[in-house]
Amino acid sequence: MENLLILVNIILAVILIIVILLQRSEGGALGLGVSQDNFTSARSVGTFLTKFTSIIAALFIICSIAIVAISRDEYRETQSVLEKEEEENSNLPQIPQSK
């Protein structure tokens, strides 16, 4: 299950990168190349891409949280760090006490 979620998360990340790069930037560097003459259609494309970006971003975050929750349950241990340290120290040879 975890491998499937990781694969879906990678696919969502790639889609999110592509959608962000397709959006018209403020400076016009990586935009769609739409001129200001056709402002109404550029506005509708921008609105669609903005909504699509927010949906993909939300799915990406939900998928990431699910991966963390699943992996956290798999590696949960009952001992604390201090209890482990005490066990490791008890297995070491002890120095004899002088009288």
C-alpha positions in Angstrom: 0.0 0.0 0.0 2.8 2.4 0.9 4.5 1.8 -2.5 1.3 2.6 -4.3 0.9 5.8 -2.4 4.5 6.8 -3.1 3.9 6.2 -6.8 0.8 8.2 -6.8 2.6 11.0 -4.9 5.4 11.1 -7.5 2.8 11.3 -10.3 1.0 14.1 -8.5 4.3 16.0 -8.0 5.1 15.7 -11.7 1.6 16.9 -12.7 1.8 19.7 -10.2 5.1 20.9 -11.7 3.8 20.8 -15.2 0.6 22.7 -14.3 2.5 25.4 -12.4 4.9 25.8 -15.4 1.9 26.2 -17.8 0.4 29.0 -15.8 0.9 32.6 -17.0 3.4 34.2 -14.7 3.4 37.9 -13.7 6.5 38.6 -15.8 5.4 36.4 -18.7 8.5 34.3 -18.6 7.0 30.8 -18.6 3.5 31.6 -19.5 1.3 30.3 -22.3 2.3 33.1 -24.6 -1.2 34.6 -24.7 -1.2 38.2 -25.6 -3.2 40.9 -23.8 -5.5 41.3 -26.8 -7.2 38.0 -26.0 -7.7 38.8 -22.3 -11.0 37.0 -21.7 -9.8 33.6 -22.9 -6.5 34.0 -21.1 -8.5 34.8 -17.9 -10.6 31.6 -18.3 -7.6 29.5 -19.0 -5.9 31.0 -15.9 -8.9 30.3 -13.8 -9.0 26.7 -14.9 -5.3 26.2 -14.3 -5.6 27.9 -10.9 -8.4 25.6 -9.8 -6.7 22.5 -11.2 -3.4 23.5 -9.5 -5.2 23.8 -6.1 -6.9 20.5 -6.6 -3.7 18.7 -7.5 -1.8 20.4 -4.6 -4.5 19.3 -2.1 -4.3 15.7 -3.4 -0.5 15.8 -3.1 -0.7 17.0 0.5 -3.3 14.4 1.4 -1.3 11.7 -0.2 1.9 12.8 1.6 0.1 12.8 5.0 -1.2 9.3 4.3 2.3 8.1 3.5 3.6 9.5 6.8 0.7 8.0 8.7 1.2 4.5 7.2 5.0 4.5 7.7 4.6 5.8 11.3 2.3 2.9 12.2 4.8 0.4 10.7 7.8 1.7 12.7 6.1 2.4 16.0 7.9 0.8 18.9 6.7 0.2 22.4 10.0 1.1 24.1 11.3 4.6 24.7 14.8 5.7 23.9 15.8 5.6 27.5 14.6 2.0 28.0 16.7 0.9 24.9 19.7 2.7 26.3 19.3 0.9 29.7 19.0 -2.5 27.9 22.2 -1.8 25.8 24.1 -0.8 28.9 23.0 -3.9 30.9 24.5 -6.1 28.2 27.9 -4.6 28.5 30.5 -6.1 30.8 30.5 -4.5 34.2 33.5 -3.0 35.9 34.2 -4.8 39.2 33.7 -2.6 42.2 36.7 -2.2 44.5 36.3 -2.4 48.3 
